[in-house]
Each structure stands twice: as C-alpha cells, then as structure tokens.
Amino acid sequence: MSDMPEVASSAREVVVLGAGIAGLCAAYRLRDLNVEVVDSASWLGGRTRSIRFAGGMWANLGAQYLSADKTAVIDLADELGMELVPNGFEEAAERGRGALTPEQSRDLEAAIARIEAEQANPRDPTSPELDDVAFAKWLEGEPDHVLRFLDQWCATVVCVSSAETSLYGALRLWGDQRRAAFTNEPVRRSNRGDTVIVNGTQRLSEALAGASGATLSLETRAVSVVPRRNRYEVTVEGRDGRRTIDASQVVVALPAPVAARVVQGLPDWKRDALLAVRYGRFLCTPIRIAPIGEGRASFPMTWSRPRQVYNSNEFALRTPGDMDREGGCFHSFVYDAYARQIWNDEDHTIRTGVVRALLDAHPRYEGRVREVHVARWEHGLPAYSPGRMKFQPALEASIGGIHFCGDYVFCANTDGAVRSAEVAARRVLGA
Ligand SMILES: Cc1cc2nc3c(=O)[nH]c(=O)nc-3n(C[C@H](O)[C@H](O)[C@H](O)COP(=O)(O)OP(=O)(O)OC[C@H]3O[C@@H](n4cnc5c(N)ncnc54)[C@H](O)[C@@H]3O)c2cc1C
C-alpha cells in the first residue's frame, strides 16, 4: 500500500501512458477525444530529450537525427512545421568504414555479400536458423576486422553487440530494409537526405503535445491499469498523491518491461512477450565547445578509468554549423557494452574520461571545452535478441481496449515509435 494521499478520480475517453514520441504521437492523432497523457519524467518526449546549454547552444540527449528513410517521422515533423537541416555527418563515418584498409574493405565486402545472399533467400523470420542464431555466431570464421566492424555496426543501429543480435535481426537492419529482412519493395526516402531537427529532437515532441490539446501530467507515474466492466481503472501517482482515472481505452506507450508491470491481468503470452524485450543502454555525454574567439579556459578534470572507452562514435556526431566560428556540441555517447562498465561511476569521472578522449582525438579543442552533460538511458534501444521474432505478433497485439506502442513494436527508432503510435491511434478510433 502506498502512503500517498488519495486525490479525486476523473474520467477520460483515452489515457496515454508515456509521453515519449510514441505516446505524444498517439495523443496528437486522437486530438478530437478527451485525452490525458501521463509520464513519470519531468520533461516531455522521453528519449527525444534535448537540452540547451548556456548561450543557446542545444544538444540531443537521445534521438540524434532522422535518416532519410524515416519517412513517418519526417512527415510528422513537416506536418508540425519543424525546421529540418542536413545533419552534417555521414552515417558511414560514424560506423568507422573509412578506417579500413583496401584489403580489409575487400574482406568486409565478402561478408556483406554473404548477408545479402541470406536476404535474397526469404524464410520464416521465426525459423531457428534465423531467429535463434546470434549474428556473432553466424559470423564465426570471418577475419577480426570484419567481426569488429559488424559488431560496431550492430551497436550503431541497435546499441547492443552482434552477440546479442539474432541473424534475422541483422538481416532486417542491414541496408535499405530496416523494416523487414526479405522485401524487394523500394524504401521511400526523403529528398532532403539525413537531417536533424533545429533546436533539438525534443521540439517535435513538444509540438505534438501542444497540438494534441491533451491534458499533460508530468512527474506522474503510471502505477496500474485494471480492467473494470469494459472500461479501465488507471491508477497514477504524482506530486499531489495517488488518483484513479476511469478510461474507455488506454494507449500504453511505456518501455516494454514497464508496460508488463503496470498493466494487470495480461494473458501470459502478452506478458512474456513484453518481458522478453531486452534493451541496450546508452550513456550520453554531449560536450559544448566554445567558438575560437571566446577565450581559453581549462575544463576541471578529476580522474577517470584508465583504458576505458568513453566515446563510441569517434566524435562524428555534432550539431550542424561552424564549430570554430559559432561554437557547437559533440553528441558523444557510448553504446551498451561500455555504458554498462561505467554506469555507476561518478559523473565527474565520466566527464573527465570523455574530455580526455576528445582531446586525444582532437587536440585543437584544448581550452575550448566548456561543459559536459551526463545522461543515462536504461531503456536505450530495444534489441533484436535471439528468439525475439517469435514474440512479434504478441508484441503488436492489443488486449481489449489497451493498445501498445513504442519503438519495441516495429523498429527501434523514432520512425518505428511513430508508426506503432499511428496503429494504436487507429485502433482506438476504430473501437
Ligand atoms: C542516445 C540515443 C540515441 C538515439 N538516436 C536515434 C536517432 O538518431 N534516430 C532515431 O530515429 N532514433 C534514435 N534513438 C531512438 C529513439 O530515441 C527512440 O526510438 C524513441 O524516442 C522511442 O520513443 P518511445 O515513445 O517509444 O519511448 P520513450 O521515449 O522511452 O517513451 C516512454 C516514456 O515512458 C515514460 N515512463 C516510463 N515508465 C513510466 C511509468 N511508470 N509511468 C509513466 N511514464 C513512464 C518515460 O519517462 C518515457 O517518457 C536514440 C535513442 C537514444 C537513447
């Protein structure tokens, strides 16, 4: 029993649990209904969070950029009048392809030909040869540099290692597919190329929230959803205490394991599916760099782990613009393998470690590092773990008037989150 005070209950047509881009997109598509959105965090947008440093410089703490194939989210950004600009870096650079020698590149091309041959041989995604085999196992025997490259590639697309990605997952993520492994249908692409949202990805979430007209309750945790006579009793806990909302339908846009905990009375097959989704962690350390004219100042360094990787992306991701003239921000982070190692370390050691790594790679920024922010994402990105495809129909299923959405349902990115939210909203409207 909670010792929080009970406050009055209310009634809504729809309650949306989770104000990430999925929950907010669902609320926006349901804007003609009486909707309340609740989120335990103090900000809107979940993993699309952005921050502003002193002086107006912004950085994305979560979702970084929209590759040209993320047309659902790009269309949504256009619909809401967002300003998109070229992202200013190459996906290929981020993945380290340029660092390979010609001989190593030939080995990689041979491995890619193997991947593409598998993609040209359509099979049931749940078959043991595809779903139960780890990509790292399937790659056994490839030269070390190929294994390392493809392991890093897995981290860049789904945050986790090739050992935690199934062969089917790798086939689905490689190349143009991204939404299914075995499709010859051309993938629609935005003609603007890869872009970022000016002032940060969170602007899109905020615009969705504003345009939805929904009641927004931040710092309000979803405690339980209990079916009651064809309606749902949603219990939430906020600063003012605990209250219940009586809802006709519920959109659950929470991370999968949280959804399994909150929604009561789920059939075992649905609960097992939600609990089977494994997330890789991200630890993000955006670094603000002063313009050249601003004068030099040394960043307060303490100590850090020796031989630790504090940056996974070669400092390739950065805010667009001229770093020397205007200043800017390196969107530094580490993927799951390294995030786990330093997860519980004190922030000052993480700041020190990442600044050392930046200055080792780019000594020209000595004296220009002004601030480093530290953000930990426990539910960074859902993985295509071995065995995951067997749960796919269960993950997509609604249970009565409870509809599930988020980036674990279709694709592990903003586009997947938006697509799943649009399906959830259509189901609400269809009911
Ligand atoms: C570092 C990083 C980089 C990324 N880069 C990209 C990129 O470049 N491009 C791209 O497309 N995608 C990227 N992604 C992925 C993208 O951010 C996510 O796929 C997307 O934002 C997920 O949205 P969502 O609404 O499904 O989940 P979330 O944003 O996680 O929303 C879930 C919400 O539920 C809330 N919540 C949790 N528990 C409770 C509770 N008990 N009660 C109430 N609320 C609760 C959370 O606070 C959160 O707001 C990145 C993610 C990270 C972390």
The ligand as an SDF file (V2000), in Angstrom:
LIG
                    3D

 53 58  0  0  0  0  0  0  0  0999 V2000
   21.2130    8.0300  -27.1450 C   0  0  0  0  0  0  0  0  0  0  0  0
   20.1030    7.7030  -28.1230 C   0  0  0  0  0  0  0  0  0  0  0  0
   20.2890    7.9980  -29.4660 C   0  0  0  0  0  0  0  0  0  0  0  0
   19.2650    7.7240  -30.3710 C   0  0  0  0  0  0  0  0  0  0  0  0
   19.4280    8.1070  -31.6760 N   0  0  0  0  0  0  0  0  0  0  0  0
   18.3920    8.0000  -32.5190 C   0  0  0  0  0  0  0  0  0  0  0  0
   18.4590    8.5650  -33.8250 C   0  0  0  0  0  0  0  0  0  0  0  0
   19.4810    9.1440  -34.2020 O   0  0  0  0  0  0  0  0  0  0  0  0
   17.3690    8.4580  -34.6490 N   0  0  0  0  0  0  0  0  0  0  0  0
   16.2200    7.8300  -34.2390 C   0  0  0  0  0  0  0  0  0  0  0  0
   15.2650    7.7800  -35.0110 O   0  0  0  0  0  0  0  0  0  0  0  0
   16.1240    7.2750  -33.0090 N   0  0  0  0  0  0  0  0  0  0  0  0
   17.1650    7.3540  -32.1390 C   0  0  0  0  0  0  0  0  0  0  0  0
   17.0590    6.8650  -30.8710 N   0  0  0  0  0  0  0  0  0  0  0  0
   15.8590    6.0970  -30.5150 C   0  0  0  0  0  0  0  0  0  0  0  0
   14.6580    6.9970  -30.1930 C   0  0  0  0  0  0  0  0  0  0  0  0
   15.0310    7.9750  -29.2540 O   0  0  0  0  0  0  0  0  0  0  0  0
   13.5690    6.1070  -29.6270 C   0  0  0  0  0  0  0  0  0  0  0  0
   13.3500    5.0250  -30.5160 O   0  0  0  0  0  0  0  0  0  0  0  0
   12.2470    6.8370  -29.4340 C   0  0  0  0  0  0  0  0  0  0  0  0
   12.4340    8.1020  -28.9010 O   0  0  0  0  0  0  0  0  0  0  0  0
   11.3750    5.9640  -28.5370 C   0  0  0  0  0  0  0  0  0  0  0  0
   10.1650    6.6150  -28.2680 O   0  0  0  0  0  0  0  0  0  0  0  0
    9.0800    5.9090  -27.3520 P   0  0  0  0  0  0  0  0  0  0  0  0
    7.9770    6.8640  -27.2040 O   0  0  0  0  0  0  0  0  0  0  0  0
    8.7900    4.5450  -27.8880 O   0  0  0  0  0  0  0  0  0  0  0  0
    9.8080    5.6380  -25.9360 O   0  0  0  0  0  0  0  0  0  0  0  0
   10.2680    6.6740  -24.8300 P   0  0  0  0  0  0  0  0  0  0  0  0
   10.7420    7.9220  -25.4170 O   0  0  0  0  0  0  0  0  0  0  0  0
   11.2110    5.9160  -23.9560 O   0  0  0  0  0  0  0  0  0  0  0  0
    8.9230    6.9660  -24.0170 O   0  0  0  0  0  0  0  0  0  0  0  0
    8.4840    6.1840  -22.9390 C   0  0  0  0  0  0  0  0  0  0  0  0
    8.0680    7.1400  -21.8260 C   0  0  0  0  0  0  0  0  0  0  0  0
    7.5450    6.3870  -20.7430 O   0  0  0  0  0  0  0  0  0  0  0  0
    7.8800    7.0770  -19.5590 C   0  0  0  0  0  0  0  0  0  0  0  0
    7.7250    6.1630  -18.4380 N   0  0  0  0  0  0  0  0  0  0  0  0
    8.4810    5.1060  -18.0750 C   0  0  0  0  0  0  0  0  0  0  0  0
    7.9460    4.4900  -17.0030 N   0  0  0  0  0  0  0  0  0  0  0  0
    6.8240    5.1660  -16.6850 C   0  0  0  0  0  0  0  0  0  0  0  0
    5.8000    4.9960  -15.7090 C   0  0  0  0  0  0  0  0  0  0  0  0
    5.7840    4.0040  -14.8160 N   0  0  0  0  0  0  0  0  0  0  0  0
    4.7750    5.8860  -15.7000 N   0  0  0  0  0  0  0  0  0  0  0  0
    4.7190    6.9090  -16.5870 C   0  0  0  0  0  0  0  0  0  0  0  0
    5.6400    7.0980  -17.5370 N   0  0  0  0  0  0  0  0  0  0  0  0
    6.6710    6.2380  -17.5920 C   0  0  0  0  0  0  0  0  0  0  0  0
    9.2910    7.5540  -19.8000 C   0  0  0  0  0  0  0  0  0  0  0  0
    9.6200    8.6420  -18.9480 O   0  0  0  0  0  0  0  0  0  0  0  0
    9.2320    7.9570  -21.2760 C   0  0  0  0  0  0  0  0  0  0  0  0
    8.9610    9.3390  -21.4250 O   0  0  0  0  0  0  0  0  0  0  0  0
   18.0660    7.1060  -29.9370 C   0  0  0  0  0  0  0  0  0  0  0  0
   17.8980    6.7980  -28.5860 C   0  0  0  0  0  0  0  0  0  0  0  0
   18.8990    7.1050  -27.6810 C   0  0  0  0  0  0  0  0  0  0  0  0
   18.6690    6.7920  -26.2180 C   0  0  0  0  0  0  0  0  0  0  0  0
  1  2  1  0
  2  3  1  0
  2 52  2  0
  3  4  2  0
  4  5  1  0
  4 50  1  0
  5  6  2  0
  6  7  1  0
  6 13  1  0
  7  8  2  0
  7  9  1  0
  9 10  1  0
 10 11  2  0
 10 12  1  0
 12 13  2  0
 13 14  1  0
 14 15  1  0
 14 50  1  0
 15 16  1  0
 16 17  1  0
 16 18  1  0
 18 19  1  0
 18 20  1  0
 20 21  1  0
 20 22  1  0
 22 23  1  0
 23 24  1  0
 24 25  2  0
 24 26  1  0
 24 27  1  0
 27 28  1  0
 28 29  2  0
 28 30  1  0
 28 31  1  0
 31 32  1  0
 32 33  1  0
 33 34  1  0
 33 48  1  0
 34 35  1  0
 35 36  1  0
 35 46  1  0
 36 37  1  0
 36 45  1  0
 37 38  2  0
 38 39  1  0
 39 40  1  0
 39 45  2  0
 40 41  1  0
 40 42  2  0
 42 43  1  0
 43 44  2  0
 44 45  1  0
 46 47  1  0
 46 48  1  0
 48 49  1  0
 50 51  2  0
 51 52  1  0
 52 53  1  0
M  END
$$$$
